[in-house]
Amino acid sequence: MITRDELTGLILAGGQGRRMGGRDKGLEPFAGRPLVAHVRERLAGRVAEVLINANRNAEAYAPLADRVIQDAEGGFQGPLMGIYSGLRAAATPWLLVVPCDTPALPRDLVDRTVAAVNQSPDECDIAVACDGERLHPVVALIRTALVEDLAAVLAEGERKIDRWYARHAWCRVDVSDCPDAFANLNTDEEKQRLERALSEATSDPAGNKEPLSP
């Protein structure tokens, strides 16, 4: 059984925000707070440490993380580099990765990912979120012992997350009951639409549709 002390949370906020005019997406206001603050709530108190992977505005992210880490290599090389940087920085056997722009992730995400690993019939090194139709590779629980393998793959020029996952034993995390969980926000219109949808939602027994409050 994976315990809280064996988990580090990593919020990926190191992108360039191209589809939002170059703005730092994690710091975009959403329901009265930065996007990253909503995502942090899914991790805080459930993991030993919360890291934010950010390549700019570290001082703005600092109050929301135990540590802010930059990509191990510069040049905005994508989420796989952010994952690698988190694996290097983590002091625990497992790293739970989430993106900064998914404020509707289920509040029991940590429990779901841990359960997927524990219940896998075979040894599972990576648990990837699945909405019932497709995988969401930037929401995943990863064994930190894979860091050296990822370093070698990155050195060969690989930047596709799914291709790296395919090298290892992985399993699915069932999040099919939360249709809004993976709504990621790349434009102002998407952000406004999700704000409206979540403000109108009512709580269900699992708390997955609880409105986001400022």
N, C-alpha and C positions, 0 to 999 in steps of 0.2 A: 504494500500500500504506500503510495506516494504521499508524504506529509507536507504541510505548509513550509517547513524548514528546508525541504528539498526542492522548492520551487522559486525561480526568479521570474518576474514578469518583465516583458520588453515591449514597449510601445514604439512602433516604427513611425518616426516623424522627420525622416531625413531627406524627403524628396524635394524637388524644385517647385512643386505646385504649378506646373505649366498651364494646366487647364483652369486654374483660378488666377490667371494673370501673373504668375510668379509669386503670389502671396504664400506665406508660411501656413500651410493648411491646418496644422495642429493648433494654431493660435487663433483661428477664425472663430468669431463668436457664434454660439449655438445655444438657444434657450437661455441666454444670459450669462453663459460661461464659455471659455475656450473649448473647442471640440475635444481636445486631449483630456480635459478634466472629466468629461463624461466617461471616456474610455478607462481612465485611471480608476474610477469607482468600481469597475468590474474586477480589478486586481487588488486594490488596497485592502490590507487585512487578511487576504487569502494567500499571499505569497510572502516569502521572506524579505524580498526587496523588489522595488519597482524601478526599472531603468527606462529612460527615454532616449532613443537614438535620434539625435538632432544634429544637423550640420550647420545650423545658424541659430541665432537668438537663444543661445544656451542660458543666458541669465533669465529670460522669460519662462523657460521650461523648468528651471531649477526648483521653484517652490512646489512643483507637482511631482517630483521624482526624488528617490533616494540618491540617485546618481544620473547625470546626463552624460551620455557617451557619444562621441563622433564616430563616423565610419573609420574603420582601420586604414582605409585608403581613400584619398580624395577623389573628386571628380564626379560625385553623384552617380555612383555605379549601380544603383537600384536596390530593391529590398533584400536580395540575397546577400549583398555586402552588409546591409544592416543586421541581418540575422547572424552572419558570421561575427560581426562586431559584438553582438550581444552574447553569443556563445563564448567568445574570448573573455568577456567581462564578468560573466556569471560565476558565482562562487558556490553554486548548487548543482546537483546532478541533472536537473531539468530546467528548461527555459520555455515559458509560455509566451508566444509571439502574437501580438495583435496590432492592427494598423490604427493610426491616430484618427481616422475619419469615419469610424463606424460606431456612432453613439448609441445604437440600438442593440448592441450585443447583449445576449442574455446575462442576467446578473449572476446566474449559477454557472457561467462559462468554465470557471476553474474546476468545479466539481465534475462537469460533463467531460472535460478533456482527461482528467485523471481517471475517471471511471472507464473511459474508452481504452486506456492503456491497461488498466487492471483487468478488464474483462476480455481482452484480446486473447484468442485461443493460442496464438503464437507470441513469442517475445516481440514487443512493439517498441521501436526506437523513435517513431514519429507518429503523432496522432493529428490528423488533418480534419478541419471542420467541413461538414457536408450538409447542404440544405435540402437534400433528398433528390436533387437533380444534378448538381455539380459541386465540385470541391472548391474550397476557398483557401488556397495554400498559405496566405499570409495570416491565417488564424490557425495556429498549430502549437502543439506541445512537442518539444524536441529534446532528446538526450544530449547533454552538453559534451559527452565523450566523442561526439561526431565532429568536433571542431577541427581537428587536423585533416580529416577527410575533406571537409568543406574548403579548407585552406588550399588543398591540392587542386581541387576542382576549380576554384576561382583563379588560381595561378594558370590554369589551362585556358582561361577565357570564358568559362561557363557563367551565365547570368540568369538562367531559367530555373526557377525554384522547383517546378514539378520534375524536371529531369534529375535534379539532385536528390529529391525525395525518392525517386524510383530506384536509386542505388541501394536503398535501405529497407528494412522491414517497417512497414507503416500500416496504420489502420484508420478507419473513419470515426469522426465524432458526429453523432447524429444531432443536428440542430434543425431538423425539418419542421418542427412544430413552431418555429419562430420565423415567420416569413419576412419580417423586416430586419432580422439580425444583421444581415450583411449589406445593408444599404450604405454604400460608401459615397461620399459627397465630393464631387469633382467640379461642380458649378454652383453659382449662387442660387439658381433655380432649384437644383436638387436639394440644397440645404433648406431652402424655404419650404419646399414641399414636405420634407421629412419633419421639420419642426411642426407644421400644421397637423400632420398625421399623428405624431406622437402626443401632441397636446390634446387631441381629441380621443385618444385611446383610453380605455379603462383597464384597471388592473385585473389580471387573471390570477388563479391560485398560485402559479409559479412565479409571478411577478415579471413575466417576460414582456408584458405590454404596458408596464407602468409608465405614466407620463414622465418625461424628463423635466425636473424642476430646476429653477435657477439656483 
